[in-house]
Amino acid sequence: MTTDLAMQTRRKFIKNAAATTAFIGLGGLTLPSFTTPKDKRITILHTNDVHSQIEPLPNNHYKYPGLGGFARRATQIDAIRKENANTLLLDAGDIFQGTPYFNYFGGELEFKLMSMLGYDLATLGNHDFDNGIGGFYKQLPNANFDFVSANYDFTNTILEGKVKPYKTFIKDGIKIGVFGLGVELEGLVTKTLYKETKYLDPIEITKDTVKQLKEVEKCDLIICLSHLGYNYRKHPDKVSDLILARNTKDIDLIIGGHSHTLLKKPTIEKNSIGENVLINQCGKSGVYMGQIDFYFSADGSKIANGKSIIV
């Protein structure tokens, strides 16, 4: 691809990214005016299915020439944090596998770079088992952030106690609960790699986890890091982010992974009691990063502004 064509492609992506903003009222509330004063703002940055893409994609890439890479993402994250210190950086799994960096370093480089970028939390995707739970466990000391998964039961494995169902954060007095969900491993991952790990029903475990976060932890904002996949048209009964949203309540945001779905703007789905849930997913390879801004007003209302950022 020529340099001029590559530049035109980048300009096209940047133009598209600028138009991928959705402003949504949450909890069944009416959307306030854009000029309504906002008391508190929480920014959620997120990635998914980065697949060991450390450097930008090649300049001759068929779709995303020269885009992505950890260094560029770091620059963007730093700029957003300077604008709003109340920012969380999350990942929805499949950190491992996809480039020779993983084959050579076994995940060490990915975790070290994510730590340098200041990731706060991640969940596990199916490819994060590609070196077995032993390989994942070996790299945990390189991660200065935690992993959560509510529906992977790691009892009697070396990950028991290392991966929690959820974690809470407090930003500017707002309590945020984040829990993780993973796709069923049988049929995707060899049994010898995930060993005694048990897959629990994601909808039922979500109901229990969200109840804990809402009623016991008293969270103001609840986020699911999901590696279930956005939707399965050929298998409509398979649990996906859309089905999860429709069959549960009290989740404000589902950050998706696994299906490599690039959403131009966050999907708004109704939950089991008719309230809005945001669902977002940013393709793969770190070409895009998601940004969701939650605004909390003194009267208790909560709205969200979502967009995709090209890296």
Summary of the structure (lengths in Angstrom):
residues: 311
radius of gyration: 18.8
end to end distance: 19.3
largest distance: 57.6
contacts: 1076
relative contact order: 0.19
helix: 28%
strand: 26%
